């Protein structure tokens, strides 16, 4: 049971990078007034990156 990722030894693990992306984007949305408004946020590249990162996290979680 579980999934071996070697996240502490590998430098390029998709799951870890996805979590970093999500954390960074959430932080930006908290402190940037334009990103706080969904209409404007959905026009940004961060929205697309957030969606892609959430997909990676979700798929990885489903494997466990």
LINJOJO-V87787 format. One record per backbone hydrogen bond with DSSP energy under -0.5 kcal/mol. NH is the residue of the N-H (numbers start at 1). CO is the residue of the C=O. Records with the same first field share a line. If there is no record, write none. Layout:
# LINJOJO-V87787
NH = CO ; CO
This chain:
# LINJOJO-V87787
5 = 3
9 = 6
10 = 6
14 = 12
17 = 13
18 = 14
19 = 15
20 = 16
21 = 17
22 = 18
23 = 19
24 = 20
25 = 21
26 = 22
27 = 23
28 = 24
29 = 25
30 = 26
31 = 27
32 = 28
33 = 31
36 = 32
37 = 33 ; 34
38 = 36
41 = 37
42 = 38
43 = 40
44 = 41
47 = 41
48 = 44
49 = 45
50 = 46
51 = 47
52 = 48
53 = 49
54 = 50
55 = 51
56 = 52
57 = 53
58 = 54
59 = 55
60 = 56
61 = 57
62 = 58
63 = 59
64 = 60 ; 61
